[in-house]
């Protein structure tokens, strides 16, 4: 493993999510750049055991992680709630083929939101996942985020089902720019 280019703060819940990824032997991480995931993305890039793929759009990640599964590798996708709507058609691949899938979603359109464009998808994210056949966990505290991520991965990889962990805007912090 290379030297980690980003050191987590001692109390950063993202460090515990990273530890859960390592514990579950995640080898593929797909993402669309997002400030809420930045330290986790940096940590994954700093680990030689995790192949990180920057996506141009979120639905590419669904196909990428399905392919990783076919190749015997576990994967996770990081995205923001605004990208969930881009994936709806691709979610049918997961259910039809019985692929395990884990996504960690930083939420927008909730507590402290300043951008009205984030509201529609932010408010529809959880229901969109449920209607697409996902098990959905919602983390509002750092302790929840780490525990739910580990649980989501175990459920997805052991049961071949899609699982989404929603990281609330209150947890990640409301943007103010």
LINJO-V594574 format. One line per field, one symbol per residue. psi: psi as a letter, one per 20 degrees, with the letter a starting at -180 (. if undefined). A space follows every 50 residues. Layout:
psi->???
This chain:
psi->prppippqqhjohhhhgghhgghjlpippqqppphhjghgggghhjoiip opppqhqhhhhggghghgghjjqqrqpprqhiighiighhhhggghikqq ppppopqrkbpjpiohhigghghigghgggijjqppqppiqhggggghgg gggggghhilqpppopoqhhghppqk.
